Amino acid sequence: MYIIYHLSSAQEISPDILDAIKVAFKSKPIKITAEEELDATAYLMSNPANKAAIERSLEQLKNGEVILVNLDDL
């Protein structure tokens, strides 16, 4: 089992969160990992294929190569 908490900062870690973890896992061994969350742009740019596609799209936009799509037609 795993639980993910998305917090806007480390300052949001509270006794309530720790208590919820204790209740969920009881006396089982656990591992707690904290990592900085990437924003959407950084996440998309972290994949080389996504980065290339985004850069290609931006270049097309700069060159006026725009395709207008009506969402109702999809």
N, C-alpha and C positions, 0 to 999 in steps of 0.2 A: 504494500500500500504506500502511496505517497500523497503528499499535500503540497500545493504550491501557494504561497502568499505573495502577491504583487503589492509592494509598498512604494509610495512615492519617495520615501527616504528612510534611512535607518532609524530616524527619530520616532517612526511609527511603531517600532517594536515595543510591545506592551506586555505586561504580566498576563493579560487576557489571551494573547496569542500563545505565550508559553504554556499557559494552563490548558488551552485547547490541544496543543501538541501532546501534553502529558496524558490527557484524557483519551486521545485518539490512539496513542501507541502503548499506553499503560507501562508495563515493565519490559517491553521488547527493546532490543538494542536498536538504536537509530543513528543516522548520520545527518548532520545539519550542514548545509552548504549555502554560503551567501555569495552572490555574484551581482555585478552591476548589470542592470537591464539595458539592452540596446534600444534606442528609439527606432521607430519604423524605418526611417531612411538608412540608418546605420545597419540595421538588420538586413534590409534588401540589398544594400551595397556590399555586404560581407560575402555574398555568393557571386563568384566570377561570372556566371552565366546571366544572373539578374543584373549585375553591374553593367555588363556589355549591352544588354537590351535597353536598360535605362539610358545609358549614354547615347546609344543609337537613336532612341526616340527623341532625346533632347536635341540632337544634331538635326534630325528631321524637322523638328519644330522651328529651330533657328532658320532653316532653309525654306520655311513656308510649306513644307510637305505635310499638310494636316488632313486627316480623314475625319470628317464629321459623322458621328453615329447617333442615331436616335435610339435611346434605350428601349422605347416601345417596340422597335423593329427587331430586337434581339430575341 
